[in-house]
Amino acid sequence: MTQRSHQSAPSHLVNTADFAARDEHIRCLSYGVMRKLAGLPQDLFAGYWRDVLGPLLARLPGVGYYVQHHFSQDHWAHLWPLPDGIRRMDVVLDGAVEVGFADIDGRNRYAEASPVLFGNLFHLFEHTVAYNLPQGSRTLVDREADGIPNGPDRLYRLHLHLNGGSGNGFRPWLSEWAQDLASAPAVQKLRLHLPEPYDNAHPAPPSPFVDNQVSDERKDIGVIEIGFAGALTAREFWESEAYRATVEEQRRHLRSVGAFLVTGIYTYVRDGVITTAGLRGSRTAELIERIGAVNQTQDEVTRRFVQDPNR
């Protein structure tokens, strides 16, 4: 059986339950970012990534978690307040991807099979970088009832790429700051990634004809995924005393920030189980969800999309 997405209530009606614990079993993770090939139409890029590369990666061995985050191409102004002295990170990105594994064995099996995927990336991306998180990431709060979203983002969600100049106190401070942000009632989702510093001498993923190099400010970063009920809620939060009290610490620890608005989230594998999007393609899964075709998610149908010599 596949996992199915469940439409949640409007953001202002969501209860206060916290589902953060469901991510704890993702033991190791890769957080990747990408920029589309120049001149490629946006709809062709998004469709190919969702419905061609997505199901291919979902079928590779060892994958326990796989989510695509598509970023807005048009909206990048005023996404996050930058205190005086902190500059905007000089990078254009079109999306991010999380690939998680239950253990190192799963990661190794994926790495062995992954050339079939990486050899295909040049059709779509001009730049891809994968940051390694051997101990995984931390979900500090998650009030989204749907653990396998597939479609337009129902939150006002940002990915913040944070550069602290590799200072010794940056990572401990960032962990504390993320916890402070997550404790605010306005924050519906906060996930913290603290990857190993990226090494240009050992580019990842090893994709032919695709740029895998990063600037100095992108080598040692932290990433915060943060979601609010809407843009107005986010701006009210930035005006709050609780947030303003952190501005001086931000000036002390941050050098640059890149903010990216998420337009859609697509889940292909969760808990080691392939979703309808992973099995059939993201847009097909959306159609099944919208029309309520529950028969399309039952085993007698889904097994016909899986090659199994025993059936």
C-alpha positions in Angstrom: 0.0 0.0 0.0 1.0 3.6 -0.6 0.7 6.5 1.8 -2.0 9.1 1.0 -2.1 12.8 1.6 -4.9 14.1 3.7 -6.2 17.7 3.2 -5.9 19.6 6.5 -8.2 22.4 7.8 -7.5 26.0 6.9 -4.5 27.3 8.8 -6.5 29.5 11.2 -8.5 26.5 12.3 -5.6 24.1 12.8 -5.4 22.7 16.3 -2.3 23.0 18.5 -1.2 19.4 18.3 2.5 19.0 17.7 3.6 16.2 15.2 7.3 16.9 15.5 8.1 13.5 16.9 7.2 11.8 13.6 10.6 12.9 12.1 12.8 11.5 14.9 13.5 8.2 13.1 15.1 9.9 10.1 18.7 9.2 11.3 20.7 10.7 8.5 19.8 13.1 5.8 20.9 15.1 2.7 19.6 18.6 2.2 20.0 19.7 -1.4 19.4 22.9 -3.2 19.1 23.6 -6.9 18.8 26.2 -9.6 17.0 25.4 -12.9 18.7 25.4 -16.2 18.7 28.9 -17.7 16.1 29.2 -20.4 14.1 26.2 -19.3 10.4 27.2 -19.0 9.2 27.2 -15.4 6.3 24.8 -16.0 8.5 22.3 -17.8 11.1 22.5 -15.1 8.6 22.0 -12.2 6.7 19.2 -14.0 9.8 17.2 -14.9 11.2 17.5 -11.4 7.9 16.5 -9.8 6.8 13.7 -12.2 10.0 12.3 -13.8 12.8 12.7 -11.3 10.5 12.5 -8.3 9.2 8.9 -8.9 12.7 7.8 -10.0 14.4 8.8 -6.8 11.5 7.4 -4.7 12.2 4.0 -6.2 15.9 3.9 -5.4 16.8 1.5 -2.6 17.4 2.7 0.9 15.3 5.9 0.7 13.2 6.4 3.9 12.1 10.0 3.4 12.0 12.2 0.3 10.4 15.6 -0.1 10.7 18.3 -2.7 10.3 22.0 -1.8 9.6 24.3 -4.8 10.6 28.0 -4.3 8.9 31.1 -5.7 10.5 32.5 -8.8 8.9 36.0 -8.5 8.7 36.8 -4.8 12.0 37.4 -3.0 11.6 40.9 -1.6 10.7 41.4 2.1 10.6 37.7 2.9 12.6 38.1 6.1 13.7 41.2 8.0 17.5 41.8 7.9 18.9 43.8 10.8 21.5 46.4 10.0 24.8 44.9 9.2 23.4 41.6 7.9 23.3 41.3 4.1 21.2 39.3 1.7 22.9 36.1 0.6 24.0 36.3 -3.0 22.3 33.2 -4.5 19.3 32.4 -6.7 17.7 29.0 -6.0 14.6 27.3 -7.4 14.1 24.6 -4.8 15.3 22.3 -2.1 15.1 18.6 -1.5 15.4 16.4 1.6 16.4 12.7 1.2 16.5 10.8 4.4 17.6 7.3 5.6 16.9 5.2 8.5 20.5 4.3 8.9 23.9 4.3 7.2 23.2 1.1 5.4 20.2 2.7 3.7 22.3 5.7 2.7 25.0 3.4 1.2 22.5 1.4 -0.8 21.0 4.7 -2.1 24.5 6.0 -3.0 25.3 2.8 -4.9 22.2 3.1 -7.0 22.1 6.9 -7.4 24.2 7.3 -10.6 21.0 6.4 -12.6 19.5 9.6 -11.1 22.5 11.9 -11.1 23.3 11.3 -14.7 19.8 12.7 -15.5 20.2 16.0 -13.7 21.7 18.0 -16.5 18.4 18.0 -18.3 16.9 20.2 -15.5 19.5 21.9 -13.3 22.5 24.2 -13.9 23.4 24.1 -10.2 22.9 21.5 -7.5 24.5 21.1 -4.1 23.8 18.5 -1.4 24.7 19.2 2.2 25.4 16.2 4.4 23.7 15.7 7.8 24.9 12.4 9.1 23.0 12.9 12.4 19.9 14.1 10.7 18.0 17.3 11.4 15.6 18.5 14.1 12.0 19.3 13.8 11.3 21.6 16.8 7.6 22.1 16.1 5.2 20.8 13.5 1.5 21.6 13.7 0.6 20.3 10.2 -1.6 17.3 10.6 -0.8 16.1 7.1 2.6 14.4 7.2 2.8 13.8 3.5 1.7 17.0 1.7 1.5 17.0 -2.1 0.6 20.3 -3.7 0.6 24.0 -3.1 1.9 25.0 0.3 -0.9 25.6 2.8 1.5 27.6 5.0 3.5 30.8 4.5 6.8 28.9 4.6 10.4 30.0 4.2 13.7 28.4 4.0 16.3 30.6 5.6 20.0 30.0 4.7 22.1 31.5 7.4 25.8 32.3 7.2 27.6 33.0 10.5 31.2 33.2 9.1 32.1 29.9 10.6 32.4 31.5 14.0 32.8 29.1 17.0 29.6 30.3 18.6 27.4 30.3 15.5 25.9 26.8 15.7 25.1 26.7 19.4 23.5 30.2 19.1 21.5 29.1 16.0 20.2 26.0 17.9 19.0 28.3 20.7 17.5 30.9 18.4 15.6 28.2 16.5 14.2 26.9 19.8 13.1 30.4 20.7 11.4 30.9 17.3 9.7 27.5 17.6 8.2 28.4 21.0 6.3 31.3 19.5 2.5 30.5 19.0 2.6 32.0 15.6 5.1 29.5 14.3 3.4 26.4 12.8 6.5 24.6 11.6 10.2 24.8 12.3 12.8 22.4 11.1 16.5 23.0 11.7 19.3 21.7 9.5 22.9 22.0 10.7 24.9 20.3 7.9 28.5 19.6 7.7 30.5 22.3 6.0 30.5 21.9 2.2 33.8 21.0 0.5 34.1 22.2 -3.1 37.0 19.7 -3.5 34.4 16.9 -3.1 31.3 18.1 -4.9 28.0 16.5 -4.1 26.0 15.2 -5.8 28.5 14.0 -8.4 26.4 15.2 -11.4 28.0 15.5 -14.8 27.6 18.9 -16.6 26.1 20.5 -13.5 27.7 23.1 -11.3 28.4 21.8 -7.8 30.5 24.6 -6.4 29.4 27.1 -3.7 30.7 30.5 -2.7 32.5 31.1 0.6 29.3 32.3 2.3 27.5 29.1 1.4 30.1 26.6 2.6 29.2 26.6 6.3 25.6 27.4 6.8 22.6 26.5 8.9 19.1 26.2 7.4 15.8 26.9 9.1 12.5 25.9 7.6 9.8 28.1 9.2 6.1 28.2 8.5 3.3 30.6 9.5 -0.4 30.6 8.9 0.0 33.5 6.4 2.2 36.4 5.5 0.3 38.7 7.8 0.9 36.4 10.8 4.6 36.3 9.9 4.9 40.1 9.8 3.0 40.5 13.1 5.5 38.0 14.6 8.4 40.1 13.4 6.9 43.2 15.1 6.5 41.3 18.4 8.7 42.1 21.4 9.8 38.4 21.6 11.3 38.6 18.1 12.7 42.1 18.4 14.6 40.9 21.5 16.7 38.6 19.3 17.8 41.3 16.9 21.1 42.2 18.7 22.1 38.5 18.9 21.4 38.2 15.2 23.7 41.1 14.5 26.4 39.4 16.6 26.2 36.0 14.9 24.9 36.4 11.4 26.7 37.8 8.3 24.2 37.0 5.6 20.8 35.4 5.1 19.1 33.9 2.1 15.3 33.7 2.3 13.2 31.5 -0.1 9.5 31.3 -0.2 8.0 27.8 -0.7 5.2 27.5 -3.2 4.7 23.8 -3.1 5.7 20.7 -1.1 5.7 17.2 -2.6 6.3 14.1 -0.6 7.4 10.9 -2.3 8.5 8.6 0.6 7.7 8.8 4.3 8.7 6.2 6.9 10.2 4.1 4.2 6.8 3.8 2.4 6.3 5.2 -1.1 3.4 7.6 -1.4 1.0 7.9 -4.2 3.1 10.8 -5.6 6.2 8.6 -5.5 4.4 5.7 -7.2 2.3 7.5 -9.8 3.7 11.0 -10.0 2.9 14.1 -8.1 0.3 15.6 -10.4 -1.5 12.2 -10.8 -1.6 11.9 -7.0 -3.2 15.4 -6.9 -5.9 14.3 -9.3 -6.6 11.2 -7.2 -6.8 13.3 -4.1 -9.1 16.0 -5.6 -11.5 13.6 -7.2 -11.6 11.3 -4.1 -10.6 8.2 -6.1 -9.9 6.0 -3.0 -9.9 2.9 -5.2 -6.7 4.2 -6.9 -4.9 3.9 -3.5 -5.9 0.4 -2.7 -3.5 -2.5 -3.1 -5.3 -4.2 -6.0 -4.6 -1.1 -8.0 -1.2 0.1 -6.6 0.4 -3.3 -7.0 0.0 -3.0 -10.8 2.4 -0.1 -10.8 5.1 -2.0 -8.9 7.3 -4.6 -10.7 7.1 -7.7 -8.6 7.9 -11.2 -10.0 5.7 -12.8 -7.3 2.5 -11.1 -8.5 
